């Protein structure tokens, strides 16, 4: 019964989602950008505790679990380096997580969506990659780290289009780039992302 309730809930969200913005969750191949969007951008959800927990419910098919965990962990680490919040993985414990990462093929035609403060669902019909430049640059795959950075921003209460083009929370952000040797250049929070997060949570206290 609980599963049925979740399914109906997701269906309603996805229906509203697709009806409200035809571009949501699509890759714009012409402009080399990725479009994502929070399922429920309002009301803004802000954490009032210093430690937020998360857990994985399933993993991406194309990325080994350990690398999936690393991609998400790195995304959290970037955010926690600029605001006084820390994030703890409770996957292998009995603890109920604040945020769940779900990999499912049962969602609508978006690559990922987030219910802030609850869960992020990655679509397993999408091909995911992590640090594999040949896959990412082929545009047949999406970079898990980039999307995780963006979706975690929603969990922090930052809506889409909060920053200028090129920022992680902009609706159209760049795919990861490579250096002159073809090495993966990790997507990084941009000044607008950091400013918006610190406006909600303040600065990291120096010890
Ligand atoms: Zn978004």
Boltz pocket constraint, residues with backbone or C-beta under 6 A from the ligand:
constraints:
  - pocket:
      binder: B
      contacts: [[A, 36], [A, 37], [A, 38], [A, 150], [A, 154], [A, 159], [A, 160], [A, 169]]
      max_distance: 6.0
